[in-house]
Amino acid sequence: VQLVESGGGLVQPGGSLRLSCAASGFTFSAYVMSWYRQAPGKERELVARIKSAGGRTNYADSVKGRFTISRDNAKNTVYLQMNSLKPEDTAVYYCNADWFGNDYWGQGTQVTVSS
């Protein structure tokens, strides 16, 4: 099983980034996919989640209206489009796959929002 995140980097406030998470080794379409983040000195928190069927989504209040999670089951990939980025969005972003409590994590990708 592998979850490989990409797309992180340094961006100025107000900018955009698109994170990708490529999955392999499991039935991607059956899993709920999520993005979490962890800032220095803080606990890991849920950012966005997308259901396996129907694509229903939910978001942390802090990112609603700015971030969009999506998935492409044909490509075994989940995305996080991040717009209007703020310095407080700076964190390591992790991809998570969950199927009835059986879950997997990626290695994380750093997002830094700074001028």
C-alpha positions in Angstrom: 0.0 0.0 0.0 1.3 3.4 -0.9 0.0 7.0 -0.6 2.3 9.5 -2.2 1.6 13.2 -1.8 2.9 15.9 -4.1 2.4 19.5 -4.9 3.5 21.2 -1.7 5.8 24.2 -1.6 6.3 27.8 -0.7 3.6 30.2 -1.7 2.7 33.8 -0.9 -0.4 34.7 1.1 -3.4 34.8 -1.2 -1.8 32.3 -3.6 -2.9 28.8 -4.6 -1.5 25.3 -4.5 -2.9 21.9 -5.7 -1.9 18.9 -3.7 -2.2 15.4 -5.2 -2.2 12.0 -3.5 -1.5 9.0 -5.7 -2.7 5.7 -4.2 -1.8 2.1 -5.0 -2.1 -1.3 -3.4 -5.7 -1.2 -2.4 -9.2 -0.6 -3.8 -9.1 3.1 -4.0 -12.7 3.6 -5.0 -13.9 1.9 -1.9 -12.1 4.1 0.5 -13.0 7.4 2.1 -10.1 9.8 1.3 -9.1 12.7 3.5 -6.5 15.4 3.8 -5.1 16.2 7.3 -2.5 18.7 8.3 -0.2 19.2 11.2 1.4 22.5 12.1 4.5 22.7 14.4 3.5 22.3 18.0 -0.1 21.4 17.1 -2.1 18.3 16.8 -3.0 16.8 13.4 -6.3 18.0 12.2 -8.8 17.0 9.5 -8.9 19.5 6.6 -11.2 17.8 4.1 -12.9 14.5 3.4 -14.5 12.9 0.4 -16.7 9.8 0.5 -16.1 6.8 -1.6 -19.5 6.8 -3.4 -21.3 9.9 -4.5 -18.3 12.1 -3.6 -20.0 13.8 -0.7 -17.5 16.2 1.0 -16.9 17.9 4.2 -14.4 20.6 5.3 -12.9 22.1 8.4 -14.5 25.5 9.1 -11.2 27.1 8.7 -10.9 26.1 5.0 -14.5 26.2 3.9 -14.9 28.3 0.7 -11.1 28.2 0.0 -10.2 24.6 -0.3 -11.8 21.9 -2.5 -11.2 18.2 -2.3 -11.9 15.9 -5.3 -11.0 12.5 -6.4 -10.4 10.6 -9.7 -11.1 6.9 -9.1 -9.8 6.1 -12.6 -6.5 7.5 -11.6 -6.5 6.4 -8.0 -5.8 10.0 -7.0 -7.2 12.5 -4.6 -6.6 16.2 -4.9 -6.8 19.3 -2.6 -7.1 22.6 -4.4 -6.1 25.3 -2.0 -6.9 28.9 -2.8 -6.6 32.2 -0.9 -3.9 30.6 1.2 -3.1 32.2 4.6 0.0 31.9 6.8 -2.0 29.8 9.2 -2.4 27.2 6.5 1.3 26.4 6.9 1.7 22.8 7.9 2.6 19.3 6.7 -0.4 18.0 4.7 -1.1 14.3 4.9 -3.3 12.1 2.7 -5.4 9.4 4.5 -7.4 6.5 3.1 -10.0 4.9 5.4 -12.2 1.9 5.0 -14.2 1.1 8.2 -11.3 1.9 10.4 -8.7 0.2 8.3 -6.6 3.2 7.3 -3.4 4.2 5.6 -1.3 7.4 5.6 1.1 9.1 3.2 4.4 10.6 4.2 3.2 14.2 4.0 4.0 17.2 1.9 5.1 20.6 3.4 3.0 23.7 2.6 4.5 27.0 3.6 2.6 30.3 3.2 4.8 33.2 3.7 5.8 36.5 2.1 
